[in-house]
Amino acid sequence: MSSNTRQLQPATPKMQQRKERRMFSTSDDSAMTKQVQATHAPDGREIDVKPILQIVDEILVRFIARSVEGYEVKRDQDALEMTAALAEFDMLDSLAYIINKISCELSCKCSGGGDAHSSTMVLLNYMSSYAWHAKVVLTLAAFAVIFGEFWLVAQLSAENTLAKSVALLKQLPDITENFMSLKPHFEALIRLVKAALDVTMCIVEFKELPSEYISEDTPPMSVASTHIPIASYWVIRSIVACASQISSLIGTRNESISSTTEAWELSSLAHKVSSIYEHLKNQLILCYQYIDDKRHIEAFHNLIRLFETVHVDNMKILRALIYAKDDILPLIDGNTKSRVSLEVLRRKHVLLLISDLDISQEEILILDNLYKDARARDIHYEIVWIPVVDRAMWNDVNKQKFEYLQSLMAWYSVCDPFIIEPSAIKYIKEVWNFSKTAILVALDPQGKLASNNAVHMLWIWGNLAFPFTSEKEENLWKQEIWSLELLIDGIDPSVLEWMTEGKLICLYGGEDLEWIEKFTTTALSMAKAGNFELEMAYVGKSNAKERMQKMIKTFSTRKFSYFWPNVTSIWFFWRRLESMLYSKLQHGRTVENDEIMSEVMTVLSFDGSDRGWAIFCRGGTEMARAKGDSALMCVMNFDKWKGRIEELGVVQAINDYLDQNKPPHHCNRLILPGTTGGIPQKVVCAECGRQMEKYFMYRCCVE
């Protein structure tokens, strides 16, 4: 690498730190730094400097600076209110005395043309008993008195006899008459004053940082503490320079004023003080980041304690999770689209819908149906959408997406994703294991956690799962067996009607059109030959929305069999199966000890194959299943097993044939979404019973 190339590399954090140290040390040698620190002997007295700073800002920036810049100074309502508030500030006599004393020192030292460093050290020694932030504020206040008095006299001398007499005695220049020649002088002075004010406010901010979250020996603060003494020195030295410039105007009434050299000196000093401000400001940002991190950790642990505590209602929990202040209405009512407070949720069962902005419209549609069904059945719970959004990725597109999703929801949602505190997001991710897939956290009327993800039981049983506790979920599973009703419930009443009518039903899936055409044609021919009714329903394939829309169009044209005319039903069929699996996993079930879990994983593994698959059912519990080639061979070879139908029944005869004709080779795949959590450690092959190997798959399906 060439030397030129090395010079173009960006500065590393260490290089930046070295640069910062040089900025404070090269021009201010260590001897001077020690000299400045030797003047510091604070006695612990506390001064409320904020009101003084407000008055200083009022004098130097709002009035004088705006006058120099050519703006008309207007007393707007804010200014009037601030002046009224400041008028009530009862400054201690001793503080007024010290400000007056510093003003005298500035006037005397500066009018005598003394050395700026020596004058600065005199002031530092005089204020040795005050803290650094008090020293700079008091010095600025003293200068504001000097500059304010000068400006009043000089400006009013043209129209006020008393002011004119004072100006004559001091031989002050006529500002109106000499404005153009004086303007560069005053502009440079104002720039330096503003830079000194910026550094002063920064030093005051450091002083006001909450000690319970950051201490003097904490790295961001300890670094700043080493710079504050020399920064204070340069603020005071800048004020000495400004006071010298004001003093130099005395006796110049009848002289030609040339301010080029003085303006350059002030501008050079302003550049240095501005550089000091930038470094202090960056350090202050680091301190605030440190404080925020500490506060977020504290709030996170507070959330943990809140969920471990018994409450009379859910408000403490909801305020900690959603919004703790009372300054805004944090929720949007999905029905009225109006803003409401958290009070609408008091002592109610609440489902927190937590997702990113990629939540599917299918999820919203199914949840909307269940929400409205609950209202119709007089089942009382509320839903609140909490979107988890990365602030760094927030833009107009995401804002519009948030507002669009919000418009689809009939339930409550937060008015702004960023009212949710980082501590709540941390809790959601680390305790409730939210990653990307939407979850529904159920809270009871006292704010107690009923379920950290009720979405599975809601998808499986709908509102029968209310109040969405783990105990309710366990009891519902005890009432279930592997059946067609469990597989289809809540999706399509037509299939359940076929079941009650005793018809042979075939559910099949996949997207191999050649296999679908051959299988449906052969199966219907088999039913005709066997003289029994067969109803066939196509259930599609999971995670293939765009392709399923194309398949629906194909089925509409080619009439292979009955099919679901919308992708939402297909999506819900497969999502329910995944929910059954994860629900079982949450309750510690395995394929060895749970038939339903074993059958669910079998169907999910069918979906992972390249070819189709089929499940034959009659009644509620008679079921036979097979992958594509086996299912096709079974219906094609109907003549070989039809003789057993009278003895065994159709479904059992199919099972008997499949058991006797298992293929010698097979390759089954089970694809589970990795963002849902609870991936089983052991998965058994549906065909041979051997443990399946685990692989990681990263998929990007752009349809």
N, C-alpha and C positions, 0 to 999 in steps of 0.2 A: 504493500500500500504506500503510495507517495505521500510526501509531507503535505502537499496541497490538499489531498483527499482527507488527511487527518484533520486539517484545519476546518473542514466543512462539516465535521460531525457535530450533532447537537450536544449541548452541555448535559452531563449526567448530574444526578442529584448531588453527588460529592463535589463535582466541579462547581455547582451552584453554591454549595455551602462555603467552599474556599473563596469564591468571588464575594460572597456576603461578608466573610471575615476580612477580606482585603478592603472592602468598602468602608468598614468601620475602623481599620487599623492603619492603612497606609497614610492617610491624611491626618489621622489622629494617633500619633505615636503613643506607645504604652506609657511613657512618662506623663503625658498630658492626661491620659485616662486615669492613671493613679492619682494625679493632682485633683481631677474632678471628683473622684470617689472619696478623696480625703476630706472634702468639704461636707460630706453627707453624714449627719448625726441626728437622725429623726428621733423625736421624743414621744412618738406614738399618737400625737394629736390628730384627730380626724376632721377633715374639712369637706363640706358638701360643695364641690366645685361646679356641679352642673349648672346651677342658676347663674354663677359668674360667667361661665362659658357662653351661656345664652345671651347675656348682656354684651359681652365682647363681640360675639358674632353679629348682634344687632348693630353695634357701632361700626365695626370695621368692614363688614361684608354687606349688610342690608342697606346701609346709608352711604358710607364713604365710597366703597368700591363701586357701587352702582352709579354714584354721581360721577366718578372718574370715567366710567365706561360709557357715559352719556345717556343713561336711562333715567327717566323721571321716577323718583322714589314715591311710591303710592302706599298709603296706609291701608292695606287690605284687611279683611276681617281677621285672618290668622295673625297678622302682625299686631292688631289691636288687642286680641285676646291674649297674646303672649306678653305684651307690655303690661296689661292688667295683672297677669299672673306674677310677673317679675316685680311689680310694684309692691306686692305683698311679701316679697323676700326680705326677711329681717336680717341684714348682714351684721355680724358682730362688730362692735367698735374696734376691736383689736385687728380685725381683718381689713377694715377700711383704713386703719392706721398703717398697716404693713403695705397696702397697695399705694398709699400716698407716699410712704417712705421710699418704695422702689421707684415711683415716678420721679421723685426728687433726685435719687441716685442716677437714674437714666439721664435726666436733664443736665445734671452737673457734670457727670463723667463725659457725656457726649458733646456738650458745648465746649468742653475744654480740649477736645480733639485728642483724647487719650487713646491708648492702645485698646482695641476691641477685646482681645483675650483677657487683658488685665481687668477691664470693666466687667466682663462676664464673670470672672473669678470673684470679684468683689461682691457681686449680686449672689452668687452661689454660697459664699461664706455667710452673707447676711441671712440667707434662707436655709441655713444648714439644718435647722430643727424640723423642717417640713419634708414630707414625702416628695418623690420626684414629680408626681403628677400635680401636686400642689404648687411646686416651684414654677413650673412652666405656665400654669393657669394664672398665678398671681402676677408673673412678669407680663403676660399678655394683657391682663387687666390694667396694669400700670401704664402700658403703652397705649391702650385704648383711651385712657384718660388724656394722655399727652396729645395723641393724634386727634381725638375728638374735640378737645379745646382749640387746637390749632385750626381745625377745619371749620368750626363754628365761627371763630373770629375772622378767618380769611374769607369765608363765604358771605358772612353778613356785613362785612365792612362797607360794602357799597350802599347799603340801605339802612344800616343801624348806626347811630352816632356813637354809642358806647363801643361797639365792635370796631368802628373806624378809628377811634382814639387809641384803643389797645393795639390795633394793627400798626398805627403810626409809631407808637412807642417802641414796638418790636421791629419796625421797618419790614413788615411781612410783605411779600409780593402780592400784587393784585391778581388773584387766580383767574378772574374773568378775562382780564386784559392779556394775561400771559399764559392762557390755558394751553395753547398749542405747543409752546416751548416747555411747559411744565408737564404736559401729559405723559411723555415717555418716562419721566422721572417718577411720577405717581403710579403709572402702570407697573413699572418694575417693583416699586415698593409694595403695591397691592399683591403682586404675584408672590413675593417673599412672605408677606403676612399670611396669605392663604395657605402656603406650604407649611408655615410654622403652625397655623391652626390645625391643619390636617394631622401633623405629627403629634400635636398636643392632644387632640381628640383620641388618637390611637393609644397614646400612653394612658389616658384616662380610662379607655376601654379595658386595657390590660388590668388596671387596678380594680375594675368592677366585675371581672370574671368571677363566677361563683366558686368559692374556695372548697365547697363540698365536692366539686367535680374535678377541679384542677388545682394543684398545689405549686408552690414556688420551685420545688425540685423536680417537677414533671418536665420531661424533655422539651415540649413546645414552649412551655412557660419559662423554663430555666434558660433557654437560648435567648428568649426575648429579654429576660432580666439582665443579661450581660450587655445588651445593646442600649437599654433605656437610659442609663446615666449619660453616655456620650451623645445620645439623641437629644436629651434634655439640654445638654451643653450647647448644642448647635441651634436649638430653638431659641435659647436665651441670647446666644451670640447674634442670631438673626434679628432679634428685637433690638439689641444694642445698635446694630447697623441701621435699622429703620429709624430709631430715635435719633441717631447721628444725622441722618438725612433730613429729618424734620428740623433739628437744631441748626443745620447748615443754611436753612432758608431765612433764619433771623438776620436782619440787616441787609437783605438783598432787594429791597423795594425798588431802588433806583438803578439796580445793576442789570446787565444783560446776563440772562441765565442760560448756561450750557450744561446740560445734564447727561451728556453721552457717557462719560467715564463712570459717573456714579451709577447710572442705570445699568451699565455693563457689570459693575461689581455686585449690584443687588441681584441681577439675573443669574450670575454665576453662583451666588450663594443660594438662590432659590432652587437652582438645579440640584445642588448638593442636598439640600433639605428635602426636596421631592424624592431624591433617590433613597434617602433614609426612610422616608414615609413608605415607599414601595416595599422595602425589606421588612419593616415593622408590620405593614398590612398583611403581607404574605404569612408572617409568623402568627399574626392574629387569626388568620383563616385556619391555620393548623391547630391553634388552640380551640377554636370553635368546633372544628371537626372532632377533636379529642373529647370535648365536652358533650357533643351530640352522641358520640359513641357510648360514653359513660351513661348518659341519660337513657339511651335506647336499651342498654343492657339492664339498667335498673328497672325500666318499664317492662322489659321482657320477664324479669324475675318477679315483678309485681303481678304480671298476668298469671304466671305459674302459681303464685300464692293465692290469687283470687279464685282460681279454679279448684284449689284445695280447701277453700273456705265455704261454709254454708251461708247462704244469703236469703233474705226475705223475698227478694224479687231478682229480676235479671238485669237491672239497670247498671249496676257497677261493672258487670261483665261486658255488656254491650257498649258502654261508654269507653271502656278500656280498649275494646276491639275496634270500634268504629270511629267515635269522635267524642272527646272528653269535655270540650268547651261548650259554652252556651251562646256563643256569638253568632252562629249560623244554624239554619235548619239543615241537617246533614243528609236527609233522605229525600228521594223522589218517589211519590206514590204512582205506581204504574197505571192505575185506573184514571186518576184525575190529572196526572202529570204535574202535580203541584208539590211544593216543598213542604216537608213535615218534619217534626222532631222525633227523637227516639222514644218519646212517651207512647207512641202508637204501638210499641212492642212490649210495653210493661206487662209483666206477668202473663205472657203468652208463650206458647211453644213456637220456637223460631228455628227455621232452617237457613243456615248461611250458605248460599250458593257461591262457592269460591272457584274462580276460573281466570284464565287470561282472556285476551280478546279473540282467541281462536275457538271459543266455544261454538259448537255447531248449531245451526238453526234447527236441526232435528232434535237435539237435546232440549232446546228452548220450547219447541212445539209439544213434545211429549210431556215435559214438565208443566207446560201451560194447561194441557188437558187434565193432568192429575190435580193441579191447583184448583181448577174450576170444578172438578168432580168433588173435591173435598168440600168446597163451598155448598154444593148441591146436597151433599150428605150430612151437612152440619158438623163436619170435622174441622176443628179450629186450630190452624197453625198459620204462621206468616213466613214468607220467604224474603230474604234480603240478599241481593247480588253484591258481592265484594270482588271487584276485578283487581287482579294482581298485575300491575303494569310497571315496566322498567322506565324510570323517569328519563334515562339517557336515550331511550328509543321513542320518546313521546314526540309526536309531530301532528300536523293538521290531518293527515290521513288516519292516524290512530285515533285522534279526537273524534273524527267523523264516524269511525267504526264503533267507538264506544257509544256515541249518541244513537247510532242506528240499532245496535244490540239492545240498548236501554229502551228504545221505542217499541221493541218486540215483546217486552216483559210486562205482564199484568201485575207483578208483585213489586215490592220496594227495591230500590237500588241506591247506592251512595251517589250523591250529586257530583262528586269529583273523586277519581281514583286516588288522588294524592292527599286526601284528608286522612287516609289510613296511615297511622304512624309506622315507621320502619320496625319498631318493636313488635307490632301486631303482625306485620308481614313475616318477620323472623319466627314468631310463634306458629303462624299458619304453616310455614315451610318445615320447621324443625320438629314441632310437636305433632301437628296433624298431617305431616308428610305430604303436603301439597307440592306437586312438581309441575305438571302441565295439564293432565286430565282433570276435568271439573270434579269437585267433591261437594257433598252436602253435609255440613256439620250441624247436628241436631242438638239444640239446647232446650232444657225444660223451662217452665215458668220462673224457676228460681235461678236460672242461669247455669245450672249444673249440666255438664256434658252428658248427653244421652247416647250419642254416637259420633265418632270423629269422621265417619263417612257413611251416611244413611242412603247414599245414592243406589247402592246395590239392592237393598231391601225395597226401596221405592220402585226401582225398575222391575223387580221380580213380582212383588205383591201389590204394588200401588198403595193406596191409602189404607189397605188392610194392615199395613206395617205400623201405622200410627200407634203410639207416640215415638216410634223409631228408636227404641232402646235395643241394646244387645240381647236382653232377655226376651223381648218380643220377637226378635229375629230367630232366636234359638227355638222358641215355641212354635213358630210358623214352620220351621224346617222339620220339626217332629211330626207335623201333620202331613208332610209331603212324601210322595213316592215318585220314582221316575215314570212319567206318563206323558201322553200327548197334551193333556190339559196344562201341565207345568210348562211344557215346551212352547205352547202357543198362547196361553192365557193373556188376555189384554191386548192381543194384536189383531186377531181375525175371528169374529164369531162364526163365520161360515164354516171354517174347519171344525169347530167344536160342534156345530149342528150336524155335520157329516158323522162325527163320532157318536153322537146320541142316536143317530139313525142306523148305526151298526154297519156303515159302509167301510170297505177297505180303503185306506187313505195312504197316499204316498207323498211324502215331503221330499223334495230333491233340490240340489243346488249345484253351483259351479258356473262356469262361463264358456265351456267348450261346446259350441253350437252343434258340431257334428255329433258329439256324444248325446247331447240333449235331444236332438231330433230322432236319433236311432233308439234311444232309451224310451222316450215317451210313446213313439209309434209302436214299439214292440210290447211295452207294458199294457197299452190299451188293447192291442190285439190279444194278449194273454188273457185279459179280463173277459173279453168277448168270448174267447174259446172256452174259458172256465165257467162262463155264465154267472159271473158275480160283478157287482158294481164296484168300480174303482174311481176314486176322485184323486186327481193329482194337483199338487200346489208347488209352484216354484218359489223358493225362499232366497235365491240369489247367493251373493258372496259378501263377506265382510270387507270393510275398508276399501270399497271400490265404487264410490258414489257416482262418478261420471260414467264409468263402464256400466253400472247398473241402470242408469238412465237410458243408455243405448240398448241394453238388453230388454228393458220394458217396451221400447219402441218396436224391437224385433218381435217380441211376444205378441204385441198388439196386432202385428201384420200377419205373422205366421201361425198363430193360434196353436202353439204346442200343447198348452194346458192352461189351467187356472193360474193366475199370477197376481201378485200385489202390484197395483198400478202406481205406487209411489215409493220412492227410495226411503222414506221415513220408516215405513213398516219393515223393510229389509234391514235398515240400520238398527231398529229396535230389537228385532229378532236376535241378531248377533250380539248386540250389547247386553241383552238379558242373559244370554249364555255366558258371556264373560263375567257378568255380575254374579251369576250362580257360582262360578268357579271361585271368584275372590271372596264371596261371602263364606263359602265353605272353608277357604284357607284362613279367614279371620277367626273361625271357630275351631281351628286346629285339626280339620279333617284331612284325610289322605285318600288316595285312590284305592288303597288296600282295605280301608275300613268304611268306605262310603260309596254306595252304588251310584247315587246321583252324580257325585263328583266324577266318578269314573266314566259314566255315560256322557256327561257334559264335555269332558276332555276328549272323548272319542269323536264327538261331532265337530269340535273345534279343530281336531287334527284332520278330519275329512275336508274341512274348509281350506286347509293348507295345501291340499293336493292339487296337481295340475288338471286332473280330470274331474268329473262330477262325483256325486254320491247320492244315496237314497236311504230313506227310513220308511218302512212299511208298518202301518198301525191298523188295528181294529179294536174298537172299544177304547177304554182308557189306558190299559196297561200292556196289551199285547203289542210288542214292537220287535222288528227285525231291521238290521242296518247293514249297509255294505258300501264300500268305495266303488267308484265308477265302473271299472272293468268287471268286478265281481257282481255288482248289481245288474249290469247289462247281460252277462252270461246267465244269471239266474232267470231272468224273464225270457231270454232266448231259448233256454232249455226247459221251458215249462212242461213239456211232455215227459221229461225225466222224473219230475217230482209231483205232478198233479194227482197221481194215484194216492198220495198220502194226505191229501186235503181233507177227505172225509174223516180220516182217523185223527189227524192232528189239528186241522184248521189251516187256513191259508198262511197266516203269519208264522205259525210254528213249523209248517212244511217248508217255508222259505228259510227259516233259521236252520232247519235240519239239512237242507241242501247246501247252504253256505258253510256250515261246519264241516261237511264232507268234501267240500271243494275249495279249501283254502289255497290261495296261490303260493307256490314255493318261494317266491321272492316278493318283497314289498319294501317300500320306502315311505314312511309316514312322517309328516312334518306338523308340528304344533306351533303356530305363531301367536304369541301373546304380546299385547302392548306393554312395553317396558316402563311406561310412565305411570302406571296405575299402582305399582307397589305390590308386595306379597307374592312375587313369582315363586312357584313351588320348586323346592330343591330336587324333588324326584318326580319324574313323569314316566308312566308305563305305557308302552305301545298298545294301541287298541286291538291290534290283530294277533300279536304273539305274546304279549304280556311281559316282554323284556324291558328293562329300564332304557329310556331314550337318552341319547347324548345331547348335551347342551351346547349351543352355539350362540354367539352374539350377532345380531343382524342390524345393520343401519340402513334405513330405507328412505328414499325420497321419491314419492310417486306423484309425478306431474302428469295429470290425465288430460 
